[in-house]
Amino acid sequence: MKAVLLSDIKKIEIRDVPPVHIEEDTDVLIKVGVVGICGSDIHYYKQGKIGDQIITFPQIIGHEMAGTVEQVGKKVSKLKPGDTVAVDPSISCFACDQCKAGRLHTCRNLKFVGCPGQLEGCLTEYIVLPEENCFILPDHMSLETGALCEPLTVGYYAVQRTGNMEGKSIGILGAGPIGLSVILSCMMKNARIVYVTDILDYRCHLALQHGAHWAGNPDRNDIVDTIIKSEPYQLDVVFECCGKQEALDQAFLLVKPGGIVTIAGIPEFDYYRFPANVVRRKEICIQQVRRQNDCTSHVVRAVGNGLIKPDFMITHHFSLKDTGRAFEIVSGYKENVVKAMIHL
């Protein structure tokens, strides 16, 4: 079968790899239909690592996917061949202390699709996953939207983890797919007002079209001064969604005393810094987000019911053979890209 491999920094190859087969009775064989390119894929593409997760080349990459069930194991009860499914790429053991505490996403034995040293990615014609990681899509939901549910879960979980949004003033720093997902979840949770920043104007415009009340470019405007003029008591919650130190610096200035700064972005560097006196005097709560935890079914349901309408994020479509070009465009923020989809 065909697969996309990252064979070196910024080097994508399509190769024939051995076919995969069901090994456990609870496994499902899925014909991959669509795979989205994630920001973490771009980290691997550009740097070959995320923190201490270092690629051993070659590696099949990708984890945002939807597909069609091809075959099921003997003990699979909820799925059948022909079902279309979204996928949670995080496989937990359900036996360790973290899993028993309900923290499946910090499982001691976690295996994540497309993560170095854990599992090969889903940019391949077929993949085998446990039944519990597959979620049936409503009949009216496309595979593209199904694949988009994976990044949506990250934004949804960031909001869920942060707390009640109703009536709150919100800042979202970074309007890529995760930042946009946070906007959609904040609006679903009845936030009072949402301020968004991004260094790409087209993403600011997109944010304004889909829930943000104000958007600005920090490369051209003093966004802290501008937002605080509108919100003199500062913001209840600020989400850092771009993995930049400058954004985190702005977050601490924008959030009110007793407020929450939630970090959802993945940085390219190894250490954040923060102003100890500001964080202490304002008694700021810093909330870190690790992917998502048991949110996929909720997001598929919310999208299926029209409570979240994310399809505007899908800006580019590529065939498998054009995956290299897709990564080049996404990594360079070219052609007003937001979410690129690879069709297998």
C-alpha positions, 0 to 999 in steps of 0.5 A: 500500500502507498504511504507518505513518509517524512524521510528527512527535514522538509523531505516528503516521499511516497513509498510502498509499505507493507499492508496492515492487518487486524491483529486484535479482535477489537481492532478495525481496519480503516480505508483512509479517505482524508487526512488534514495537515496539523501544525504538529506535522509541520513541526516534524517537517521543519525541525524533525521534533517537538521537544523530546519527541524526535523523528527517526527517519523515515516516519509515516506522519499525520493524525487528523483523519477520517475514513471508511471501515473496511473490516472489523475484528471478532469482538467489534460490536459498534462498527461495521464495514461501510461505516464512515468514521472520525478518529481519535489518534490517541490510544490509551491503556485504560489500566494506569493511574492516569487512565483510572483517574479519567486522564486518558490523554496523559496515559502512562502508556499512551500511543499516538498516531504519527508520533515518533517512537509510538505509532506510524501516522495515518497518511497511508491508504489503510490503518488499523485502530481500536474500535474505541478510537473510531466514531461514526459520522452522521450520514450528512457529514463529509469525510473532510469535516470528519477529519476536521473534528480532530483539531476541533477537539483540541479547541473544544477541550481547551475551552472545557478545561478553562471553565465556564465561558458564559458572559466572559471576555475572551482573548485568543492569540493566534487564529490558525485552526486551533485558535479558530476552533477555540473561537467556535467553542467559546461562541457555543459556550456563550462568551460575551465578547471575543478578541483575536490576534494574528500576524496574518491579516487573512486569518484575522478577517476569517476570525471576524467572519466566524465569531470574533468581535474584534481582530488585530495584527500585533505586527502593526498594532499595539493590540494590548493597548487597543484591547484594554481601551475597550476592556479597561478591567482586562479580559477574563480568559486569554488563550495562547494558540500560536506557540509564541513567547510574544503572545504569552507576554501579551496574554499576561498583560491582557488578562485581569487579576484572578484571570486564566491564561490557557496555553494551547499552542505548541512552541518551537522552543523548549522553555517559556518565560513569564514575568513572575511579579505580574503573574504573582500580583495578578494571581494569574492561573496558567492552564496548560492544554495537552491535546484533548481528553474524551472530547471526540464524540462531543465534537462529532455530535456538536458539528453534526447538530450544527452547533459548530460549523467548521468547514470554512477552515478547509481552504486547500485540497491535495491528492496523495501525490501532491502531499509534498507541495501541500506541506510546502504551502502549509509550512510557509503560510502560502496562498491564505492556507488555513487547513489543507486536506490530503485525499487518498 
